[in-house]
């Protein structure tokens, strides 16, 4: 559990495995993961992020469609603007 949380924390701040290893060295503690384990866990984390991302986008699309269908009149377009932050 702690390994997973450490990995996610370093990933989220943009440091990754090298940053986690450097931090452990500075703190004089053993690194919680080796590179292979880190890569395997990152693959699983990526899959989880993608699953949640797709689920969230589908939900947003359905909600948008419902709003458009409820408010449709002759002069309202069903086009919806989308903004992304690139992450």
The first five atom37 places (N, CA, C, CB, O) and aatype in JSON, in Angstrom:
{
  "aatype": [20, 20, 20, 20, 20, 20, 20, 20, 20, 20, 20, 20, 20, 20, 20, 20, 20, 20, 20, 20, 20, 20, 20, 20, 20, 20, 20, 20, 20, 20, 20, 20, 20, 20, 20, 20, 20, 20, 20, 20, 20, 20, 20, 20, 20, 20, 20, 20, 20, 20, 20, 20, 20, 20, 20, 20, 20, 20, 20, 20, 20, 20, 20, 20, 20, 20, 20, 20, 20, 20, 20, 20, 20, 20, 20, 20, 20, 20, 20, 20, 20, 20, 20, 20, 20, 20, 20],
  "atom_mask": [
    [1, 1, 1, 1, 1],
    [1, 1, 1, 1, 1],
    [1, 1, 1, 1, 1],
    [1, 1, 1, 1, 1],
    [1, 1, 1, 1, 1],
    [1, 1, 1, 1, 1],
    [1, 1, 1, 1, 1],
    [1, 1, 1, 1, 1],
    [1, 1, 1, 1, 1],
    [1, 1, 1, 1, 1],
    [1, 1, 1, 1, 1],
    [1, 1, 1, 1, 1],
    [1, 1, 1, 1, 1],
    [1, 1, 1, 1, 1],
    [1, 1, 1, 1, 1],
    [1, 1, 1, 1, 1],
    [1, 1, 1, 1, 1],
    [1, 1, 1, 1, 1],
    [1, 1, 1, 1, 1],
    [1, 1, 1, 1, 1],
    [1, 1, 1, 1, 1],
    [1, 1, 1, 1, 1],
    [1, 1, 1, 1, 1],
    [1, 1, 1, 1, 1],
    [1, 1, 1, 1, 1],
    [1, 1, 1, 1, 1],
    [1, 1, 1, 1, 1],
    [1, 1, 1, 1, 1],
    [1, 1, 1, 1, 1],
    [1, 1, 1, 1, 1],
    [1, 1, 1, 1, 1],
    [1, 1, 1, 1, 1],
    [1, 1, 1, 1, 1],
    [1, 1, 1, 1, 1],
    [1, 1, 1, 1, 1],
    [1, 1, 1, 1, 1],
    [1, 1, 1, 1, 1],
    [1, 1, 1, 1, 1],
    [1, 1, 1, 1, 1],
    [1, 1, 1, 1, 1],
    [1, 1, 1, 1, 1],
    [1, 1, 1, 1, 1],
    [1, 1, 1, 1, 1],
    [1, 1, 1, 1, 1],
    [1, 1, 1, 1, 1],
    [1, 1, 1, 1, 1],
    [1, 1, 1, 1, 1],
    [1, 1, 1, 1, 1],
    [1, 1, 1, 1, 1],
    [1, 1, 1, 1, 1],
    [1, 1, 1, 1, 1],
    [1, 1, 1, 1, 1],
    [1, 1, 1, 1, 1],
    [1, 1, 1, 1, 1],
    [1, 1, 1, 1, 1],
    [1, 1, 1, 1, 1],
    [1, 1, 1, 1, 1],
    [1, 1, 1, 1, 1],
    [1, 1, 1, 1, 1],
    [1, 1, 1, 1, 1],
    [1, 1, 1, 1, 1],
    [1, 1, 1, 1, 1],
    [1, 1, 1, 1, 1],
    [1, 1, 1, 1, 1],
    [1, 1, 1, 1, 1],
    [1, 1, 1, 1, 1],
    [1, 1, 1, 1, 1],
    [1, 1, 1, 1, 1],
    [1, 1, 1, 1, 1],
    [1, 1, 1, 1, 1],
    [1, 1, 1, 1, 1],
    [1, 1, 1, 1, 1],
    [1, 1, 1, 1, 1],
    [1, 1, 1, 1, 1],
    [1, 1, 1, 1, 1],
    [1, 1, 1, 1, 1],
    [1, 1, 1, 1, 1],
    [1, 1, 1, 1, 1],
    [1, 1, 1, 1, 1],
    [1, 1, 1, 1, 1],
    [1, 1, 1, 1, 1],
    [1, 1, 1, 1, 1],
    [1, 1, 1, 1, 1],
    [1, 1, 1, 1, 1],
    [1, 1, 1, 1, 1],
    [1, 1, 1, 1, 1],
    [1, 1, 1, 1, 1]
  ],
  "atom_positions": [
    [[0.82, -1.19, 0.0], [0.0, 0.0, 0.0], [0.87, 1.26, 0.0], [-0.94, -0.01, 1.21], [0.64, 2.18, -0.78]],
    [[1.87, 1.29, 0.88], [2.75, 2.46, 0.94], [3.54, 2.62, -0.36], [3.71, 2.35, 2.13], [3.75, 3.74, -0.83]],
    [[3.98, 1.49, -0.94], [4.69, 1.57, -2.21], [3.82, 2.2, -3.28], [5.14, 0.17, -2.66], [4.28, 3.05, -4.05]],
    [[2.55, 1.8, -3.33], [1.64, 2.34, -4.33], [1.44, 3.84, -4.12], [0.28, 1.61, -4.28], [1.45, 4.61, -5.08]],
    [[1.25, 4.24, -2.89], [1.03, 5.66, -2.61], [2.27, 6.49, -2.93], [0.62, 5.86, -1.15], [2.17, 7.6, -3.45]],
    [[3.44, 5.95, -2.61], [4.69, 6.65, -2.92], [4.83, 6.81, -4.43], [5.9, 5.89, -2.35], [5.17, 7.88, -4.92]],
    [[4.57, 5.74, -5.15], [4.69, 5.76, -6.59], [3.74, 6.79, -7.21], [4.42, 4.38, -7.17], [4.14, 7.57, -8.07]],
    [[2.49, 6.79, -6.76], [1.51, 7.73, -7.29], [1.92, 9.17, -6.95], [0.11, 7.43, -6.73], [1.82, 10.05, -7.8]],
    [[2.37, 9.4, -5.73], [2.78, 10.74, -5.32], [3.92, 11.27, -6.19], [3.2, 10.74, -3.85], [3.86, 12.4, -6.67]],
    [[4.95, 10.46, -6.39], [6.08, 10.92, -7.21], [5.69, 11.08, -8.67], [7.25, 9.93, -7.1], [6.19, 11.97, -9.36]],
    [[4.8, 10.24, -9.14], [4.3, 10.37, -10.51], [3.53, 11.68, -10.67], [3.41, 9.17, -10.89], [3.72, 12.4, -11.65]],
    [[2.66, 11.97, -9.71], [1.81, 13.16, -9.8], [2.6, 14.47, -9.72], [0.79, 13.13, -8.7], [2.17, 15.48, -10.29]],
    [[3.74, 14.46, -9.04], [4.55, 15.68, -8.99], [5.6, 15.72, -10.09], [5.24, 15.8, -7.63], [6.44, 16.62, -10.13]],
    [[5.55, 14.73, -10.99], [6.42, 14.73, -12.16], [7.83, 14.22, -11.93], [6.5, 16.09, -12.68], [8.72, 14.5, -12.74]],
    [[8.05, 13.49, -10.86], [9.4, 13.01, -10.55], [9.64, 11.56, -10.98], [9.65, 13.13, -9.08], [10.75, 11.23, -11.39]],
    [[8.63, 10.71, -10.91], [8.77, 9.33, -11.35], [9.75, 8.52, -10.52], [9.19, 9.3, -12.77], [10.04, 8.85, -9.37]],
    [[10.25, 7.44, -11.13], [11.12, 6.5, -10.43], [12.43, 7.15, -9.97], [11.43, 5.31, -11.31], [12.86, 6.94, -8.84]],
    [[13.05, 7.92, -10.85], [14.33, 8.53, -10.5], [14.19, 9.47, -9.3], [14.9, 9.3, -11.71], [15.03, 9.48, -8.41]],
    [[13.12, 10.26, -9.29], [12.89, 11.16, -8.17], [12.63, 10.42, -6.87], [11.73, 12.07, -8.47], [13.09, 10.83, -5.81]],
    [[11.88, 9.31, -6.96], [11.59, 8.51, -5.78], [12.88, 7.88, -5.24], [10.55, 7.42, -6.1], [13.1, 7.84, -4.03]],
    [[13.72, 7.4, -6.15], [14.99, 6.78, -5.75], [15.92, 7.83, -5.12], [15.67, 6.12, -6.97], [16.57, 7.57, -4.11]],
    [[15.98, 9.01, -5.71], [16.81, 10.09, -5.18], [16.32, 10.51, -3.79], [16.79, 11.3, -6.14], [17.13, 10.71, -2.88]],
    [[14.99, 10.65, -3.63], [14.42, 11.01, -2.34], [14.78, 9.98, -1.27], [12.9, 11.14, -2.45], [15.17, 10.34, -0.16]],
    [[14.65, 8.7, -1.6], [14.98, 7.64, -0.64], [16.46, 7.7, -0.26], [14.64, 6.26, -1.22], [16.81, 7.47, 0.89]],
    [[17.32, 8.0, -1.23], [18.75, 8.14, -0.94], [19.03, 9.28, 0.01], [19.52, 8.34, -2.22], [19.83, 9.15, 0.94]],
    [[18.38, 10.41, -0.23], [18.56, 11.57, 0.65], [18.06, 11.26, 2.06], [17.81, 12.8, 0.08], [18.68, 11.68, 3.04]],
    [[16.96, 10.53, 2.16], [16.38, 10.2, 3.47], [17.06, 9.0, 4.12], [14.89, 9.93, 3.31], [16.73, 8.62, 5.24]],
    [[18.03, 8.39, 3.39], [18.76, 7.22, 3.87], [17.83, 6.04, 4.18], [19.56, 7.59, 5.12], [17.96, 5.37, 5.21]],
    [[16.88, 5.81, 3.25], [16.0, 4.65, 3.35], [16.07, 3.86, 2.06], [14.54, 5.07, 3.66], [16.45, 4.4, 1.01]],
    [[15.72, 2.61, 2.12], [15.74, 1.76, 0.92], [14.62, 2.19, -0.03], [15.57, 0.25, 1.31], [13.52, 2.52, 0.4]],
    [[14.91, 2.2, -1.32], [13.85, 2.51, -2.28], [12.72, 1.49, -2.15], [14.41, 2.53, -3.74], [12.99, 0.29, -2.01]],
    [[11.46, 1.93, -2.2], [10.36, 1.01, -2.0], [10.12, 0.04, -3.16], [9.13, 1.78, -1.75], [9.49, -1.0, -2.97]],
    [[10.61, 0.37, -4.35], [10.37, -0.46, -5.53], [11.62, -0.53, -6.38], [9.2, 0.1, -6.35], [12.46, 0.36, -6.35]],
    [[11.73, -1.62, -7.15], [12.77, -1.64, -8.18], [12.15, -1.15, -9.49], [13.4, -3.07, -8.35], [10.93, -1.02, -9.59]],
    [[12.97, -0.9, -10.49], [12.47, -0.31, -11.74], [11.43, -1.19, -12.41], [13.63, -0.06, -12.7], [10.44, -0.66, -12.94]],
    [[11.6, -2.5, -12.42], [10.65, -3.4, -13.08], [9.28, -3.34, -12.39], [11.18, -4.83, -13.07], [8.25, -3.23, -13.06]],
    [[9.28, -3.4, -11.07], [8.03, -3.32, -10.32], [7.37, -1.98, -10.55], [8.27, -3.55, -8.83], [6.15, -1.91, -10.72]],
    [[8.16, -0.91, -10.55], [7.64, 0.43, -10.79], [6.96, 0.49, -12.16], [8.77, 1.48, -10.7], [5.85, 1.01, -12.29]],
    [[7.62, -0.05, -13.18], [7.05, -0.02, -14.54], [5.76, -0.82, -14.61], [8.06, -0.58, -15.56], [4.79, -0.39, -15.24]],
    [[5.73, -1.98, -13.96], [4.52, -2.8, -13.96], [3.37, -2.06, -13.28], [4.77, -4.13, -13.25], [2.24, -2.06, -13.78]],
    [[3.66, -1.43, -12.16], [2.62, -0.7, -11.42], [2.17, 0.54, -12.21], [3.14, -0.29, -10.02], [1.0, 0.91, -12.17]],
    [[3.1, 1.19, -12.92], [2.73, 2.35, -13.72], [1.8, 1.95, -14.86], [3.99, 3.04, -14.28], [0.89, 2.7, -15.22]],
    [[2.02, 0.79, -15.44], [1.13, 0.29, -16.49], [-0.27, 0.11, -15.93], [1.66, -1.04, -17.09], [-1.25, 0.51, -16.56]],
    [[-0.38, -0.48, -14.76], [-1.69, -0.67, -14.13], [-2.32, 0.67, -13.77], [-1.57, -1.54, -12.86], [-3.53, 0.85, -13.94]],
    [[-1.52, 1.61, -13.29], [-2.03, 2.93, -12.95], [-2.54, 3.64, -14.21], [-0.94, 3.77, -12.27], [-3.6, 4.27, -14.18]],
    [[-1.79, 3.54, -15.29], [-2.21, 4.15, -16.55], [-3.54, 3.57, -17.01], [-1.14, 3.94, -17.63], [-4.43, 4.3, -17.45]],
    [[-3.68, 2.25, -16.92], [-4.94, 1.6, -17.32], [-6.1, 2.1, -16.46], [-4.81, 0.07, -17.2], [-7.2, 2.33, -16.97]],
    [[-5.86, 2.27, -15.16], [-6.91, 2.78, -14.26], [-7.27, 4.22, -14.62], [-6.45, 2.7, -12.78], [-8.45, 4.57, -14.65]],
    [[-6.26, 5.06, -14.88], [-6.52, 6.44, -15.29], [-7.35, 6.48, -16.58], [-5.2, 7.21, -15.48], [-8.3, 7.25, -16.68]],
    [[-6.99, 5.65, -17.54], [-7.71, 5.63, -18.81], [-9.15, 5.17, -18.62], [-7.0, 4.71, -19.8], [-10.06, 5.73, -19.24]],
    [[-9.37, 4.17, -17.78], [-10.72, 3.68, -17.51], [-11.58, 4.81, -16.93], [-10.68, 2.47, -16.54], [-12.7, 5.05, -17.39]],
    [[-11.06, 5.49, -15.92], [-11.8, 6.58, -15.28], [-12.02, 7.73, -16.26], [-11.06, 7.07, -14.04], [-13.09, 8.33, -16.29]],
    [[-11.01, 8.03, -17.04], [-11.11, 9.11, -18.03], [-12.22, 8.82, -19.04], [-9.76, 9.3, -18.76], [-13.05, 9.69, -19.31]],
    [[-12.23, 7.62, -19.58], [-13.25, 7.26, -20.57], [-14.64, 7.26, -19.94], [-12.94, 5.87, -21.17], [-15.61, 7.72, -20.56]],
    [[-14.75, 6.74, -18.73], [-16.03, 6.72, -18.03], [-16.53, 8.15, -17.79], [-15.91, 5.97, -16.68], [-17.71, 8.44, -17.99]],
    [[-15.63, 9.04, -17.38], [-15.99, 10.43, -17.13], [-16.42, 11.14, -18.41], [-14.81, 11.18, -16.5], [-17.39, 11.89, -18.41]],
    [[-15.7, 10.9, -19.52], [-16.05, 11.55, -20.78], [-17.39, 11.05, -21.31], [-14.96, 11.31, -21.82], [-18.18, 11.83, -21.84]],
    [[-17.65, 9.74, -21.16], [-18.95, 9.2, -21.6], [-20.09, 9.81, -20.79], [-18.97, 7.67, -21.47], [-21.14, 10.14, -21.33]],
    [[-19.87, 9.95, -19.48], [-20.89, 10.54, -18.62], [-21.15, 11.99, -19.03], [-20.47, 10.47, -17.14], [-22.3, 12.42, -19.11]],
    [[-20.09, 12.74, -19.28], [-20.23, 14.14, -19.69], [-20.96, 14.25, -21.03], [-18.85, 14.82, -19.79], [-21.79, 15.14, -21.22]],
    [[-20.65, 13.34, -21.95], [-21.31, 13.36, -23.26], [-22.81, 13.08, -23.11], [-20.67, 12.33, -24.21], [-23.63, 13.74, -23.74]],
    [[-23.14, 12.09, -22.28], [-24.56, 11.78, -22.07], [-25.3, 12.94, -21.41], [-24.71, 10.53, -21.2], [-26.42, 13.27, -21.8]],
    [[-24.67, 13.57, -20.4], [-25.29, 14.72, -19.75], [-25.48, 15.87, -20.73], [-24.43, 15.19, -18.56], [-26.52, 16.53, -20.72]],
    [[-24.5, 16.12, -21.58], [-24.6, 17.18, -22.58], [-25.72, 16.89, -23.57], [-23.28, 17.36, -23.32], [-26.48, 17.78, -23.94]],
    [[-25.8, 15.64, -23.99], [-26.85, 15.26, -24.94], [-28.23, 15.47, -24.32], [-26.68, 13.77, -25.37], [-29.14, 15.96, -24.99]],
    [[-28.39, 15.1, -23.04], [-29.67, 15.29, -22.36], [-30.04, 16.77, -22.28], [-29.62, 14.69, -20.95], [-31.2, 17.13, -22.49]],
    [[-29.07, 17.62, -21.97], [-29.32, 19.06, -21.88], [-29.75, 19.61, -23.23], [-28.07, 19.8, -21.37], [-30.69, 20.4, -23.31]],
    [[-29.06, 19.2, -24.29], [-29.39, 19.68, -25.63], [-30.78, 19.21, -26.03], [-28.34, 19.2, -26.66], [-31.56, 19.98, -26.58]],
    [[-31.09, 17.94, -25.76], [-32.4, 17.4, -26.14], [-33.54, 18.06, -25.36], [-32.43, 15.89, -25.93], [-34.63, 18.25, -25.89]],
    [[-33.29, 18.42, -24.1], [-34.31, 19.09, -23.29], [-34.57, 20.51, -23.77], [-33.89, 19.1, -21.83], [-35.7, 21.0, -23.68]],
    [[-33.54, 21.17, -24.27], [-33.65, 22.58, -24.63], [-33.68, 22.85, -26.13], [-32.51, 23.33, -24.03], [-33.53, 23.99, -26.56]],
    [[-33.88, 21.81, -26.91], [-33.8, 21.98, -28.36], [-34.98, 22.8, -28.88], [-33.76, 20.62, -29.05], [-36.14, 22.53, -28.58]],
    [[-34.65, 23.79, -29.67], [-35.64, 24.58, -30.4], [-35.07, 24.78, -31.78], [-35.95, 25.96, -29.69], [-33.98, 24.31, -32.09]],
    [[-35.79, 25.46, -32.6], [-35.36, 25.64, -33.98], [-34.07, 26.42, -34.14], [-36.41, 26.31, -34.74], [-33.39, 26.26, -35.15]],
    [[-33.71, 27.26, -33.18], [-32.56, 28.13, -33.36], [-31.35, 27.75, -32.5], [-32.94, 29.54, -33.06], [-30.37, 28.49, -32.48]],
    [[-31.41, 26.63, -31.81], [-30.28, 26.22, -30.95], [-29.54, 25.06, -31.61], [-30.78, 25.82, -29.53], [-30.14, 24.06, -31.99]],
    [[-28.25, 25.22, -31.73], [-27.4, 24.18, -32.3], [-27.08, 23.14, -31.24], [-26.11, 24.78, -32.89], [-27.07, 23.44, -30.04]],
    [[-26.82, 21.92, -31.67], [-26.44, 20.87, -30.73], [-24.92, 20.77, -30.61], [-27.03, 19.51, -31.16], [-24.4, 19.84, -29.99]],
    [[-24.2, 21.73, -31.21], [-22.74, 21.73, -31.07], [-22.37, 22.12, -29.65], [-22.09, 22.71, -32.09], [-22.98, 23.01, -29.05]],
    [[-21.36, 21.45, -29.12], [-20.92, 21.72, -27.75], [-19.42, 21.98, -27.77], [-21.26, 20.53, -26.79], [-18.65, 21.18, -28.31]],
    [[-19.01, 23.1, -27.19], [-17.58, 23.41, -27.09], [-16.95, 22.59, -25.97], [-17.36, 24.93, -26.84], [-17.56, 22.37, -24.92]],
    [[-15.73, 22.14, -26.21], [-15.0, 21.34, -25.22], [-13.64, 21.96, -25.03], [-14.87, 19.85, -25.67], [-12.99, 22.38, -25.99]],
    [[-13.2, 22.03, -23.78], [-11.88, 22.57, -23.45], [-11.09, 21.51, -22.7], [-12.01, 23.88, -22.61], [-11.61, 20.89, -21.77]],
    [[-9.85, 21.29, -23.1], [-8.98, 20.3, -22.47], [-7.71, 20.98, -21.97], [-8.63, 19.15, -23.44], [-7.28, 21.98, -22.54]],
    [[-7.11, 20.44, -20.92], [-5.89, 21.04, -20.41], [-4.63, 20.31, -20.89], [-5.91, 21.05, -18.9], [-3.53, 20.71, -20.54]],
    [[-4.78, 19.28, -21.68], [-3.63, 18.61, -22.29], [-2.96, 17.55, -21.44], [-2.63, 19.62, -22.64], [-1.93, 17.01, -21.85]],
    [[-3.5, 17.23, -20.28], [-2.86, 16.19, -19.44], [-3.5, 14.85, -19.66], [-2.95, 16.56, -17.96], [-3.09, 13.87, -19.05]]
  ]
}
